[in-house]
Amino acid sequence: MKNSILFTTFLLCSTFGSMAYADEVELKKSCVKDNPLVAGETDATLLQIYAQVCDKKNKDNKNGYLAQAAQQFQKIGRNDKALRLVNELNANNIQHSTLTDVKFLAGIGIANEALTQMRGAEVRYLTDETYAHAIALNDAVKKAKPLTVIEAKVEEPPKPVEVRRTRTTQRAATTQRRNIAATRTRQTQRNTTPVRTQAPAAKPATQPQRANPFGSLSQK
């Protein structure tokens, strides 16, 4: 418990990242032997951290410096070494949210490296099994959104342009409904109005033919 409290206090209060490092840092062979992960590394910040790790005066804060080393490994792209160092600390019962973040980021880095290898050099897609794991991770990340992202999404005001578009659409829909109703009314009126038919014109009465009164005087 005491070691855990010291470790947490060291991480919260450390200003190591803002220290001025020497241009060249050379670690002792004994330091590299005790910390084989740093062998072959040239990053000045990382080497300076390990110089503090190997300094006997920092014996009580050694785990805190190793946690910083894990962070630096992850920052410079040495994700495999970052994971190994975090696992070593966890195995020694050193637990902290900083180490968890390093493990998460290093894991994402390794996954991205594998995906780049898969899509580039190997020119292939994910298998069904690997894709299922990727979807599961994506769903888990969505459920673990930081509070700042959730609050920003809830408090985001509606865009004025979208409101104007909505009102215009509603007015257009109302006008269309009115036009349809008016058209139906006119059609109904035409269908119910009785059609007036004109009666056929009366034929003129025929005059009865009268007998020719001069028929008897016709010449013979």
Disulfide bonds with the S-S distance in Angstrom:
Cys31-Cys54 1.74
